[in-house]
Amino acid sequence: MKFRWFVVLGLFVSIVLVSTVLRDRTPTRSEFCVAEVGSVRTQIDLEQGRWTALMAAMAQRRGLPPRATTIAIATAFQESKIHNIDYGDRDSLGLFQQRPSQGWGTAAQVQDPRYSIGAFYDALVKVRGYESMVITDAAQKVQRSGHPGAYAQHEDYARALASALRGFSPAKFTCQVNTRGGGSITKVTDEVGASFGAIDVTTTGDDASYPLTGRRADVNARGWAIAHYLVANASHLGINRIAFDRHTWRAPSSQKGWTVSRAPGDTVTVSTN
């Protein structure tokens, strides 16, 4: 009797498990972002994707060259693994391990990613010739680290991310997420405006459109910078769909990355529904 009871119980558990799997139409996936530029494939987590995208957007807003973005990303890779951490050597904090005692700002400020990225760029632009300087040397001029050569090991990854997130490598940055949208389009447009500055935008319900004008090359780069930024923040903002330049990214099928579509080449559109 005991043997039969265990067999029946085992069959019951198996049936429950099978039924659960069959009903689970949206299984939980690993979440991550990827930049694939040339022969370099860089995989990062969602937090890293969010902050590298912010570094790219803030550099673009300031009119800084892509190299500035590369230097910032390489530096943050070394200092914090691009995580906004609340600890470090002595009083070092945040993405760049900036020290309040060394004049970088208050503890609260250097743990605010927008502030810390802005402070990094403020220091970088004071480095004469940083645009053509070896990346690890430029980073060291800002950070004054005890390991000045350490930034070089992150250069290839940083270049790939900067190229994609500044819009010069179209459809080469994507994230795999579990979100299915459901965010606020107002929060999306506020986020984009805070990062890129004033950009024309029209909203209708759960959708927003960013019409772009200018030279074709400029439109293409700006459009992909915005589109990639939105992908990097899709999970955070509850974005469901992004479209630009005959490509579309959808959260429910984000494991496929960007797919070819009929999206116009002069307007970035985003939807949260």
TAFENDA-V905392 format. One record per backbone hydrogen bond with DSSP energy under -0.5 kcal/mol. CO is the residue of the C=O (numbers start at 1). NH is the residue of the N-H. E is the energy in kcal/mol with one decimal. If there is no record, write none. Layout:
BEGIN
CO | NH | E
CO | NH | E
END
This chain:
BEGIN
1 | 5 | -2.4
2 | 6 | -2.3
3 | 7 | -2.1
4 | 8 | -2.7
5 | 9 | -2.4
6 | 10 | -2.7
7 | 11 | -2.5
8 | 12 | -2.2
9 | 13 | -2.4
10 | 14 | -2.3
11 | 15 | -2.3
12 | 16 | -2.3
13 | 17 | -2.5
14 | 18 | -2.7
15 | 19 | -2.6
16 | 20 | -2.3
17 | 21 | -2.3
18 | 22 | -2.4
19 | 23 | -1.9
20 | 24 | -1.3
23 | 25 | -1.6
32 | 176 | -3.2
33 | 44 | -2.5
34 | 174 | -2.2
35 | 37 | -0.6
35 | 42 | -3.1
37 | 40 | -2.1
39 | 41 | -0.6
40 | 37 | -2.2
40 | 42 | -0.5
41 | 43 | -0.5
42 | 35 | -2.4
44 | 33 | -3.1
45 | 49 | -2.3
46 | 50 | -2.4
47 | 51 | -2.2
48 | 52 | -2.5
49 | 53 | -2.0
50 | 54 | -1.5
51 | 55 | -2.2
52 | 56 | -2.0
53 | 57 | -2.5
54 | 58 | -2.7
55 | 59 | -1.8
56 | 60 | -2.2
57 | 61 | -2.5
58 | 62 | -1.6
59 | 64 | -2.8
60 | 63 | -1.2
65 | 68 | -1.6
65 | 69 | -0.9
66 | 70 | -2.2
67 | 71 | -2.5
68 | 72 | -2.2
69 | 73 | -2.6
70 | 74 | -2.6
71 | 75 | -2.2
72 | 76 | -2.4
73 | 77 | -2.4
74 | 78 | -1.7
75 | 79 | -2.6
76 | 80 | -2.5
76 | 81 | -0.8
76 | 82 | -1.8
77 | 81 | -1.0
80 | 83 | -0.7
83 | 85 | -2.1
85 | 94 | -2.8
89 | 92 | -2.1
91 | 100 | -0.7
93 | 98 | -1.6
94 | 97 | -0.9
98 | 93 | -1.5
98 | 100 | -0.6
99 | 102 | -1.8
99 | 104 | -1.5
100 | 103 | -1.7
106 | 110 | -2.4
107 | 111 | -0.8
109 | 112 | -1.9
111 | 113 | -0.7
112 | 116 | -2.9
113 | 117 | -2.6
114 | 118 | -2.0
115 | 119 | -2.7
116 | 120 | -2.1
117 | 121 | -2.4
118 | 122 | -2.4
119 | 123 | -1.8
120 | 124 | -2.5
121 | 125 | -2.4
123 | 126 | -0.8
124 | 127 | -2.1
126 | 128 | -0.8
127 | 130 | -1.7
129 | 132 | -1.4
129 | 133 | -0.8
134 | 137 | -0.6
134 | 138 | -2.3
135 | 139 | -2.5
136 | 140 | -1.9
137 | 141 | -2.0
138 | 142 | -1.2
139 | 143 | -2.8
140 | 144 | -2.8
147 | 150 | -1.9
149 | 152 | -0.9
150 | 153 | -0.8
151 | 154 | -1.6
152 | 155 | -1.7
154 | 158 | -2.4
155 | 159 | -2.6
156 | 160 | -2.1
157 | 161 | -2.3
158 | 162 | -2.7
159 | 163 | -2.7
160 | 164 | -2.1
161 | 165 | -3.1
162 | 166 | -1.9
163 | 168 | -2.1
163 | 169 | -0.9
164 | 167 | -1.4
169 | 172 | -1.4
172 | 36 | -2.2
174 | 34 | -3.1
175 | 177 | -0.6
176 | 32 | -1.3
183 | 185 | -0.5
184 | 188 | -1.8
185 | 189 | -2.5
186 | 190 | -2.3
187 | 191 | -2.3
188 | 192 | -2.3
189 | 193 | -2.4
190 | 194 | -2.3
191 | 195 | -1.5
192 | 196 | -3.0
193 | 197 | -1.7
202 | 209 | -2.7
204 | 206 | -0.5
204 | 207 | -1.2
206 | 272 | -2.3
207 | 204 | -2.1
208 | 270 | -2.4
209 | 202 | -2.2
209 | 211 | -0.6
210 | 268 | -2.1
215 | 219 | -2.9
216 | 220 | -2.6
217 | 221 | -2.2
218 | 222 | -2.9
219 | 223 | -2.7
220 | 224 | -2.2
221 | 225 | -2.1
222 | 226 | -2.2
223 | 227 | -2.7
224 | 228 | -2.7
225 | 229 | -1.8
226 | 230 | -2.4
227 | 231 | -1.9
228 | 232 | -2.4
229 | 233 | -1.2
231 | 234 | -1.5
233 | 237 | -2.7
234 | 238 | -1.1
234 | 239 | -2.2
238 | 183 | -2.2
240 | 251 | -2.8
241 | 271 | -2.6
242 | 249 | -3.0
243 | 269 | -2.4
244 | 247 | -1.1
246 | 261 | -2.3
247 | 244 | -2.5
248 | 259 | -2.6
249 | 242 | -2.5
251 | 254 | -1.8
253 | 256 | -2.2
254 | 257 | -1.4
259 | 248 | -2.6
263 | 246 | -2.1
264 | 245 | -2.5
266 | 212 | -3.4
267 | 269 | -0.5
268 | 210 | -3.0
269 | 243 | -2.4
270 | 208 | -2.3
271 | 240 | -2.8
271 | 241 | -2.0
272 | 182 | -3.4
END
